[in-house]
Amino acid sequence: MTIPQLLDQRPVALLFSGGDSPGMNAFLRAAVRLGMNRNEVPVLGIMDGYVGLVRTVKQLEAGETSLEKLRRSIARRPGLLGLRVKKQHIVLMDHESVSGIVVKGGIELRTARSQEFRNPERRRQVIQLLRDLNVRAVIVCGGDGSLAGAEIMQRESGLQVIGVPGTIDNDLPITDYSLGVQSAIETLVRAVDSIKDTARSHRRVMVLETMGRDSGELTQLAAIASGAEYALIPEDGYLTSDRIRAMAEEMETSFKRGRTHSIVLVAEGVKMDKQTWESPAWVVSAKLAEAFRHGPYKDIETRASVLGHLQRGGRPAPFDSILAAEFAEVAWHAIAAGKDSGITVLQNGEYKLVPIGSPPASDRPARLQRLHLQHQALSSW
């Protein structure tokens, strides 16, 4: 593609920001393929999210390249070639560059968090760069911080900006599910299945720490799906020592009735009395062990595991690959129609675009409470 052709077709810029989640590669593929095959619009992949745009601005600022050289590099080094060039942060995507990635975890374009993008002057330079490349719209895939950045960019630039929810935390109340949630749940279910074997064999209580930041939805959903007996989440309030002792007493009652083990999922954002460097799972495990030493089952052992970033990686669940394609479809429909900016969402089974800054689509606290009560009924022995 020549430089005039690239500029005349007014490309769409696509970037990922913040934490990765399964299904982001599937979204990249869907966005590129729908842009090229259906809309005949080129897609510029931005390496390392907002950081890639800031680095390009700094290259121009330092005289390492010129706008004309940058345009030439983008046009002459598309696809896989551009992805391999260390100092090229904007890549013209093609069919080959997204081939086979629908089932891959991670992000081919990579991602990062950018402190410099918070600087208004840097944002002004980034916006000017996008205009100099004749970009018609920007697609930003990520969590709440990434979408907040997208909202600021839209407000300051007037460009069409499409946000795509991508976070395993599922803490964006405007959509029922974000990219990666179902995959993370499946990963947690596999982890619980494996640890449950050891728990049964040794008659142990296993405490697993999950991700989710300040949201407990991932933990609660995973507990229901895996059969874990307990889910400790931030929404239940401060986790006191008395609550942990009461949980130990419940476990002892279930042991009397024949249960041979217990699995406890603890969300990383649970508030409790601990040092900042201490893991919630390890603290809960230690306090349960102390409670058991003063009860009728002194031989019960506890163990803790922090599953961490294991939950973000791996092959995406089919649901997330389908969700990625649906979100890409919604995004391109808005771009092709020249509609306003917005965020792609799934609400009550419907895929659609809602305005940036829209209120919550449903009463998420009520939904979480319903799940909590359901889980209690399923787990009681």
N, C-alpha and C positions, 0 to 999 in steps of 0.2 A: 504494500500500500504506500502511495506517495504521501508526502506531507499535506499537499492541498486536499487530497481525498480524505485523509484523516480528519482535517479540520472542517471540511465541508459537511461530513457526516455527523458532526457534533457528537462525540463519544459520550458514554456514560462512565463515570469513575466509580469503582467499587473497592471498598476497604473493610477490613475486620479490625476490631479494637477490643481491648480488654482481654479477659480470659477466653481460651478456646473452649469449644464444646463440640461433641460429635454431631455431624450433620452440616458443619460449615463448609467442608469441601463439596458436599452434595449441593449446597446452595450456590457455591461458586460455579460449579459445572452448569447448573440449571440457568443461572443468570447469564452466563456467557453464551450458552447454546440458544436460549430464547432470544437474546439480543441479536445474535448473528443470523440465525435460521428463520426467525419469524419477523423480526423488526428491521433487519439489515442495518443495525446500529453497532459500531465497534464498542468494546468494553476495555477500559484501561484498568488493569489491576494495580492497586497501590500496595507496595511491599511494606510490611510492618505498620499498617494502619496510619493513624495521623502522624506517626513518627516519620514515615516515608515521605509524606508531603513536606514536613518541616525540614527534613534533610535535603530535599530537592531545592527548597527555598534558600537554604544556607549555601548550597553549591553555587547557585546563581549569585548570591550575595558576595561570595568569596571570589568570584570570577573563575571558578573551576570549570564552568560551562556557561554557555549563553542560551537564551531561549531558542534560538534557531538550531543550535547543536542538540539541545534537549529534544526538540521536535524530531530532528533527524534520527537521533538514537532510538526514540520510541518507534518510529516508522520502519527503521532498518533492522531492528533487533526485536522482533515480536516473539511471543510464545515462549517456548522452552529456552531459547537462546537468551532472551531478555531476563528470564527468571534466574539464569546462571551468572549474569554479570553483576559483580558485587556492588558497584556504585550506581547501578540503574534501579531506581526506586519506583518507576512507573513503567508498566509493561503492557503492551498491546496484546491482549489475550487472543488465542485462536483455538481451533478445535483440538489440536494435538495437546495443548497445554492443560486441558481439563479432561483428557481421555482417561478413563479408568479410575478417577478419583471419587466417584459417587459412593464407593464402599470404603474409602480410606478415612481414618481419623486424622486429627490435626488440621492444619490450614496450609495449603500450598503457598499462599501469599504471606504467611506468617502474621503475627499480631504483636502488639505492644501497647503499653500505656504511655501517653505523652504528657509530661508536665509542661513542656514548652507550648503546647497547643492552648494552654490556659491563658497565655499571654495575648492580649488583644492585638498587639502589633504583629505578632507572628500569625495570628489568624487572618489579619488583613492581607498579609503577604501570601498566605496559602490560598485565600479566596481569589486574589489577583492571578495567581498561577493557574488556577482552574479556569478562570476566564480566558487567559492567554492560550490555553489548550482548547478553547471553545467547547468546554464541557457543558452538556445540556442538563445533566442531573447527577447527583451523587447518591450512591447506595451505601449505607453504613450498617454493618451487622455486628451486634454485640449486646451487652447488658445495659443496666440503667445508666452507668457512667458514659458509655459510648453513645447511647441515644440522647443523653443530655448534651453531649458535644455536638451531635447532629442538629439538635434543636437550635443551639447557639449559632452554628454555621448557617442554618437556613435563615434565621432572623437577621443576621448581619450581612448576608450575601444576596438574598433574594433568589438564590438558586433553588431549583426543586431538589429536595432532599428526602429520600425514602429510608426510614429506619426499619431494620429487620431484627426482631428479638432473638438473641442467641445467648443462652446462659443455662447451665444445668440447675441453677438455684430456683428457677421458676418464680422469681420474686417480682415480675412485672405484672401488675394487676389488670393491665389492659388486654391481656391475652390469656386464654386458658392454658396454653402450653407454649414454651419457647423451644427453639432448636436445642437438642441435646438432653432434654429432661428424661424422655423415655429411655434413651441409651444409658444414661447414668443410673436409672432405676434398674435396668437389666444387669448392669455391672454390679450393683449392690446386691441384687438377688443372688447372683453367682457367688459373691463373696460370702453371703450369709449361708448359702448351701454348703460351701466348703468348710466354714468354721463350725457349722452345726454338727458336722460329723465328729469333730474333736470334742465339742461340748457334750454330746451324748456319750461318747466313749469314756470321758473322764468325770462326768457329772459336774460340769462346770457352768459358771455364769460368764458369758463372753460379752464384753462391752466394745462396740464398734463406733468409731467417730466418723460421721459423714460430713460432707460439705454442705453449702447452702447459705453461708454468711448469716445474716440476721433473720432468714426465713427458714421455717421448719417444714415446708411443704414437701421437699424432696425426701426428707427423713420419714415423714408420716406416710407418704405414698409407698416408699420402699419397704417400710415395716409391714404394711398391708400385703404387698405383693410377695414378700419373702417369708411371711409367717413369723417374723421377729416378735417377741412377746411385749416389748416395751419400746416406746419412741419418746425421747426427751427432747422437746423443742422450745425455742425461745418464746413462742407465743403463750406458753403455759406459765410464764412468769419466772421469778427467781427460783432457782433450784436449791432449796435449803437442805441442810443435813437431815432435818426431820422428814422431809419428803423422801430422801434416799433410804432412811431407816424404814419408813412405811413400805417402800417398794421391796425392801429385803424381807419384811414380814409377809407381804403378799406372796413372794417367791417361796418362802418356807411353807406357807399354807398349801401352795400348789405341789410342792415336793411331797407333802403328806398324802396328797391325793394321787400321786403316781408320776408326776412330771419329773423328768430326769435332767433337765437343763433349762437355761433361759438365755435368750439373746436380747441385748439391750442396744438400740441405736441411739446415739447421742449426736444432735446437731452441733456443729462447731461453734455456733453463735449463742449457745445456751449461757445465760448469766448465772454465775455461782461464785461461791467464796473460794477463790484460787489465785495463784500468782499469774501474771500475764503470760509467762512462758510455759505454764503448765497446760497440758492437754485435758480438756473436759473428760475424755474417755478414761484417762489414767486416774483422775481424781474420783470419778464415780466408781470405778473399779475398786480403788483403795477403800473408799467409804463403805461400799457393799461388803467387802471382806471384813472390815472392822465390825460391822453389824452382825455378820454371820458368826463371828467369834463369841458373841454374847447370846446367841440363840441356840436352838436345838440341833442345828445342822453345822456344827463347827468344822466338819471336814469339807464343806463346800468351798471350792477354790474359784477365784475370779481371775480373768485375764482381759487385757485391753489391747486393742489394735486401732491405729489411726490409718484409715484407708486413703485419705489425702487425694492427690492428683490422679490416682488410678481411675477415679470416677470420670475424669475429663477425657480420657483417651479411649482408643479402641475403635473398632468398626461400628458405625452408627446403626442403630436399630432401624428396621424398615420404616417404622412410623416417622422417624426423623428425616429419612431420605425423601419420603413422600411430602412431609411438611415443608422441607426445603424447596421442593419443586412448586408446591402450592404458593409459598411466599414469593418465590421468584415470578410466578405467573401474575400475582396481584401487583407486584412492583412494576413489571413491564406494562401491564395494562394502564397503570397510572401514568407512566412515563410516555407511552405512545399517545395517550389522550391529552398529554400536557396538563394534567390535573394538578391540584395543589399538592404540597408535601404531605407526608403522613407516615404512619407506621403500619406494617402488615401484621395482621392479627388473626387468631382463630378464636371466634366467639360463638358458643353454642352450636358448633358444627359448621359455622360459616366462615370462609376465608375472605377477608376484606381489608380495606385501607381505612384507618381512622386518623383524624387529625392529630398532629403532634401535641402533646399536652392534654390528651383526652382523659376524663375521669375513669376510675376503675370500672370495668365492664360488669363486675358482679361483686357480691359481698364476700370477699375472700376470707375474712375472719370467720364468717358463718360456715363457709365451705370447709375450712380447716377444722372447725369445731365438729362438724358432722362427721368428717373423716376420723377425727380423734375418738368420738363416741363409738363409731363403727369398729374401729380397731380394738377398743377395749372389749366390746362384746365378742369379737372374733378370738381374742387372746386369752380370755378368762378360762380358768381350769377349775 
